[in-house]
Amino acid sequence: EAQVTQNPRYLITVTGKKLTVTCSQNMNHEYMSWYRQDPGLGLRQIYYSMNVEVTDKGDVPEGYKVSRKEKRNFPLILESPSPNQTSLYFCASTQTGGIQPQHFGDGTRLSIL
Amino acid sequence: DQQVKQNSPSLSVQEGRISILNCDYTNSMFDYFLWYKKYPAEGPTLLISISSIKDKNEDGRFTVFLNKSAKHLSLHIVPSQPGDSAVYFCAARGAQKLVFGQGTRLTINP
């Protein structure tokens, strides 16, 4: 079954404590991205990656890092989380160059206290 | 600078009637438009899409209309069913990424 898997699904943590949200896809897709969803703002892209070792900033990259060492994995790293990063996060993947839809994970709800 | 806007945060429709969700965009370089449906505790899933070279695409109960001169996109659902209750996001593709609207929460009343 084609899927994008995010972990954890829920996390409550404190300001400044580094955390990583993992994302893995089993479709051999080249393009992966991270979004955050906030009320009244919809989905905003944080970072994207067009292939292994190729990453670029989206619309709201401040406070986040990513890496793409393998095609299937695209972790989102918060080095020093702050309360304004409390949000619902989605990882997505799609085949570059096509018009296939992006496949989304089920989301990670982060609360930074 | 919101390039894709859904000005109605919520919409309530009677079961069996037509639901019309609207979306406006500002960037004429967008080449592809999509509507996503999202249930609670799940990721968005693609519902229907349309290329900028077309003005209509239909898939069963769902039809998307694109008016390029007005930079306006709409999704029609007819007849509306209780299972259509969800948040709907429109999105536009440009420069290797999707830009999303704020979402509209659709509630179908029995």
Interface residues (C-beta under 8 A of the other chain):
Chain A: V4 Y31 S33 Y35 G40 L41 G42 L43 R44 Q45 Y48 M50 G58 F90 A92 T96 I99 P101 Q102 F104 G105 D106 G107
Chain B: V4 Q6 P9 Y32 L34 A41 E42 G43 P44 T45 L46 S49 S51 F89 A91 Q96 K97 L98 V99 F100 G101 Q102 G103
